[in-house]
Amino acid sequence: MRGLDGKVAMVVGGGSGIGRAAARRLAEEGASVAVVDVAADAADATAAGIAAAGGRGLALHADATAPEDVDRAVDRVVTDLGGIDVLVNSVARVPRRTMYDITPQEWQDTVDACLFSYFLTTRAALPHLVARGGGKIVNVCSVTAHVGAQLPAYSAAKGAVLSWSREIAVEFAHHGITVNTVSPGVIETPINTEVLRSDAVRATMLDAIPLGRFGRPEDVAATIAFLASSDADFVSGTDVVVDGAMIASTSWGTARTAWRTHDAAR
Ligand SMILES: NC(=O)c1ccc[n+]([C@@H]2O[C@H](COP(=O)([O-])OP(=O)(O)OC[C@H]3O[C@@H](n4cnc5c(N)ncnc54)[C@H](O)[C@@H]3O)[C@@H](O)[C@H]2O)c1
């Protein structure tokens, strides 16, 4: 992979899961990485891990849904690391509520975390990417932007992330800025630890993933690193699904397994 030596990356939500793996991977590829998270200890731990591996990490405590926090974080990145070349947004909040039981406040909080935070960080970072003469934005989206998952507020926000990212890819192309989304399927991170403790959920979800395993944060981080590198200079305004072929086959559900068993028995 080419093009990350000497670059500065800002990973929002870098304290855990996919964001943490992306921060580590970008640092391994040569970037200095600002790790921004509302959980200060988590940001510190990611940055310390990067430093222990010989890289340069800067931990920043910020609530990405608060404009003044975001502006302060971006200022610190520019002051301490010299600019911004790569912005990765990897924040979320996932209330498991149906359309019947979600409250207006839960809806708003979800949209704030999953969409408004991406808007705020991008708005604050863009002038610095423009000043560098180009850059990369990678927004972590979700397969729920493509298929229904009974997560109405989360999916609505993720659908918006997908279409909004295309918009800014077009708007900022003449500045040499690329904007892409990555849509993970089921990746084992703290966000879904609780639900994946259920044997029934694990088994049926695994059955829906043709590659036969859950994703790892590193699977998504590798795609993020590619989209952040100069190998992806001509890739913009698109989405890369990282789901083990889940949404390529999801409409078959458990029928897939039954069909295979039936054919094997003939
Ligand atoms: N894990 C999956 O299966 C999966 C699937 C599809 C999409 N995603 C997406 O991947 C991204 C990362 O999720 P994850 O699975 O790594 O979850 P995670 O909970 O492990 O990490 C999310 C991080 O965001 C931070 N965060 C939350 N609210 C914040 C705020 N207001 N300001 C700053 N930081 C904040 C958290 O402290 C945490 O460190 C999210 O956008 C999520 O929607 C995850």
The ligand as an ORCA input file, in Angstrom:
! r2SCAN-3c Opt
* xyz 0 1
  N     -19.487     -3.685     14.646
  C     -20.308     -3.880     13.643
  O     -20.845     -4.976     13.435
  C     -20.621     -2.735     12.709
  C     -21.404     -3.029     11.585
  C     -21.708     -2.007     10.703
  C     -21.238     -0.733     10.939
  N     -20.479     -0.484     12.036
  C     -20.024      0.901     12.226
  O     -18.650      0.914     12.563
  C     -18.385      2.121     13.295
  C     -17.593      1.758     14.530
  O     -18.360      0.883     15.347
  P     -17.688     -0.234     16.259
  O     -18.375     -1.496     15.978
  O     -16.228     -0.142     16.134
  O     -18.198      0.273     17.695
  P     -17.398      0.568     19.036
  O     -18.448      0.822     20.054
  O     -16.391     -0.486     19.306
  O     -16.613      1.934     18.710
  C     -17.271      3.157     18.603
  C     -16.395      4.218     19.232
  O     -17.040      5.486     19.046
  C     -16.912      6.230     20.243
  N     -17.977      7.232     20.322
  C     -19.302      7.020     20.499
  N     -19.959      8.182     20.532
  C     -19.019      9.159     20.372
  C     -19.073     10.568     20.335
  N     -20.236     11.227     20.464
  N     -17.924     11.258     20.162
  C     -16.730     10.604     20.028
  N     -16.620      9.258     20.080
  C     -17.755      8.551     20.239
  C     -17.029      5.195     21.351
  O     -16.521      5.673     22.597
  C     -16.216      4.047     20.763
  O     -14.848      4.158     21.118
  C     -19.734      2.759     13.575
  O     -19.987      3.778     12.629
  C     -20.716      1.626     13.353
  O     -21.985      2.066     12.971
  C     -20.166     -1.450     12.942
*
